[in-house]
Amino acid sequence: MTIEAPAARELLGTLVTALDLGGTFAFALSGAMAGVRRRLDIFGILVLSFAAATFGGITRDLLIGAVPPAALKDWRYLAVSISAGVLCFFWSSVIEKLRNPVRMLDAAGLALFAVAGTEKAMSYGLSPVMAALLGMLTGIGGGVARDVLLAEVPAVLRSDLYAVAALAGAAVVVGGSRLHLPVVIIALAGGLVCFGLRVMAIRRGWHLPVAHGRDLPASPDGE
């Protein structure tokens, strides 16, 4: 995406940062609540909060050459992550009252990061297809980091339209950009598509076809 006017470039930069910080907070809450449920101590919860909140953005920035990554040079990312972790540690019972809190927060983070990742990738000159794929990667990165640290199979490999929702939101952003729609409208539409699809998949049990190999050995060696 080519941004010619300085005002438009500044608006896009502000929007990407706002989406990034919003996604950081949502994924930090998601990671911290998962840590609370696994009875980690406060240090473990804060580590999990920061990893879940920043892994997707760091991966994106490294791949597009935006180094050092924003999450490592801007103090706000660490502050948001730590704040979310402390909030969950002391008031987890309040957050737990939300309907399925970890999944809803994860869906919000997924949508925000998918949109922000796609916008930033396009601003660095990536092609529409690669920008959408990188937006998807940005969205799923935090959830993968959280699940790996908790020794679980990443949700992206088994969950209800996890990566598909991120890719759909990213595709809306790319399409809106090609149509030269306002960046705020594009971001809102992409985020709503991703979040809505993910939430509907959770509530209705939508998922991609799965392999039926119950009679197969657990590994090629039959172990």
HELIX and SHEET records of a PDB file:
HELIX    1   1 PRO A    6  ARG A   37  1                                  32    
HELIX    2   2 ILE A   42  ILE A   64  1                                  23    
HELIX    3   3 ALA A   70  LYS A   73  1                                   4    
HELIX    4   4 TRP A   75  GLU A   96  1                                  22    
HELIX    5   5 PRO A  101  SER A  123  1                                  23    
HELIX    6   6 PRO A  128  LEU A  149  1                                  22    
HELIX    7   7 ALA A  155  LEU A  157  5                                   3    
HELIX    8   8 TYR A  162  ARG A  178  1                                  17    
HELIX    9   9 VAL A  183  ARG A  204  1                                  22    
END                                                                             
